[in-house]
Amino acid sequence: MYSGIIERFRKQLPVSKDTPVVSLKEGNTPLILSDCLSRIIGKGFEVYLKYEGLNPTGSFKDRGMTMAVSKAKEAASRVIICASTGNTSASAAAYAAKAGIKCVVLIPEGAIALGKLAQALIHGAKVLAVRGNFDQALSLVKEIAAKYSITLVNSLNPYRLEGQKTAAFEICEDLGRAPDFQCIPVGNAGNITAYWKGYKEYKQDGKIKSLPKMLGFQAQGAAPIVKGHPIKNPKTIATAIRIGNPASWRQAEAARDESRGLIDAVSDAEIISAYKLLASREGIFVEPASAASVAGLLKLAGRNYFRRARRQAPGAARIVCVLTGHGLKDPDRVIKVIKKPKVVKAELKAVLKEIGY
Ligand code: AN7
């Protein structure tokens, strides 16, 4: 029986036999070949989607949270705390519930998707909506965790990144090698840092021979790394990545530079267009922030980035786009971008007329 990322990758993780494993059987998510995107990028390219929205709470955060909460429990911590644009809070709340420890989350008021708020609340976290943005909430929880014996479970907690690096391991296992390119959304920049760490470790262990180019994408109105300075009032419909001063800023730049990749920005319109394409052509429903990776892929393809790269290194190329969170997290967004259903009379004639029979 599958038993979660800690058991599966125990040798690569900082756990011992004394670590109480708190798991919801996260990880083991599918890597899906996208015919439609492969065709768009062109001959010789295979585009795969790592569907992290299928983790237990619906996002990739569960990989990091199983580690952070297990280690918090090992250290006999009674309370965990985080600031969140939503998914971290949902995941922290669920794993804290499983571990029987208290969870406090600070969210930016009015700026997180409904599904995520519902999750944090139903799992019994103490949820505080701060009159401010994510960056302000993060400063507050850092200060609280430094002063009191409360464990911070934002990605500043090194165990979070240790857990999240296992997604890179799974991709390598599934492909039998590393991808050539990896597209990934960037918010607080923990995930791009974790993936790069995972790939480098697998290479060091001799499990893969090459490393992917890391291609990170921020939302245009919340693109501090692209712009080169913090953004005071970040704006984007992709609330998960509405972050103006990422905690892992330097590490993300290192991943970009060491891999000879890039970090670019995508507009809300490009995000929504990728969001609709994934749902309507691939049958995969993601939240807007997750569509940033595919929006970035399409933006680079439009500039012939992949074709040019291939001229330098001929042969088949594999691209992986990470889809970080499930679409059901943010149902309001669908209603805003898609026409609502037409209301008809409860009569056969009326229904048949509408469906063209
Ligand atoms: C769906 O939950 O920061 O660059 O507080 O929820 O590692 O931050 C979420 C981030 C991408 C960006 N996609 O990842 C939080 C939070 C989704 C996300 C990101 C987030 P990082």
Residues whose N, C-alpha, C, O or C-beta is under 5 A from the ligand:
A	BS01	AN7	A83 S84 T85 G86 N87 T88 S89 P185 V186 G187 N188 A189 G190 N191 I192 A240 A289 S290 T324 G325
